[in-house]
Amino acid sequence: MHTSPRHTSRAAAAAALLSVALLAAACGSDAPQGGTPDAEPTSGGGSSAATSSSSGAFPVTVDTAFGEVEIPEEPQRVVALGWSDAETALALGVEPVGASDWLGFGGDGVGPWSEGYTTSPEIIGTLEPELEAIAALQPDLILDTRSDGTQERYDALSQIATTVGIPEGAGAYTTTWEDQLELVGEALGREDEADALEDEVEQTIEDAAAANRQFDGTTVAVGARTSEGYSAYTEGDTRVDLMESLGFEQSERVQELAGDGFSVPVSSEQLELLDADLTVVFPIFVEASEITDDPLFQALPSVQDGRSVVLEDETLLNAFSSGSAPGITYAVENAVPLFAAAVPAR
């Protein structure tokens, strides 16, 4: 299989618990924008996992942070619990019978850029998945490749069915889209499909970067606004990783504050931390006007100079936050023009 690095240095830097800002986004059952809600389960039907045969690929062995996982035969009933696991499985032609809706999409629990469900999945909670509901679906494989990555969670899920957890070297919610695609592709016997999709996404990113050489060396600060205030994302977060892959450089002032999580709180007195060659901010649990009408935000030099982007469109900001192969493709195609307008060619 085409492989990419496990990004262990970035994952280690972002390991352990979620930061204050992300926890704020996770504390509630309402659907946020770009956050991580503990979505309440809703009723949904089950469906056969495989939409085309890949039985010839089995048995397979998948390397994870919890050791090697043996999958003797093609899974028929897959439950996708990790952030973007369901989107990834769908993109590879497999319909989960159960899934978690991390970004609060509603419906089938995936973004509008994802297609493939013929029968809606049972929606399972996120931070604390309902074990009884999962067991009732009688899965033969559980995907949990981007979650808190705790031994306790993994052990509980493994008692229900074979579970593919986070990759080795990753921390809480820091599995890269490449690693997620690799793990899910291996587990489902869809390595060729995963290779093709990875190449497609990488080409999309490369084409966007090549068309916008002004991004090279341009510093960027990526932040969010919740009811608790502002935060800034650090390396290891999927949004920062995407910006860097486009040629941007992470703000050193923000990165110097990085701790165990992948975002840091930004007080009103520290709001200048969000000033950079390009400032990208989006709302979580609040209206975009909480950002655009904020005099302190408007006072930032980058904002005054027109070098800022507030992601107000819910679909776009969710794609930007999804960290999935399909979501990233949508984000690049629709957000890069906004970045380019704010950072004109030199």
Secondary structure, DSSP 8 states (H G I E B T S, - for coil): -------HHHHHHT-SS--HHHHHHHSSSS--SSS-------------SBSS--GGG-SEEEEETTEEEEE-S--SSEEE-STTHHHHHHHTTB--SEEE-TT---TTSS-TT----SS--EEE-SSS--HHHHHHT--SEEE-SSS---HHHHHHHHTTS-EE---TT--TT---HHHHHHHHHHHTT-HHHHHHHHHHHHHHHHHHHHH-GGGTT-EEEEEEEETTEEEEE-TTSHHHHHHHHTT-EE-HHHHTT--SSSEEEE-GGGGGGG-SSEEEEEESSS-THHHHT-HHHHTSHHHHTT-EEE---HHHHHHHHH-SHHHHHHHHHHHHHHHHHHS---
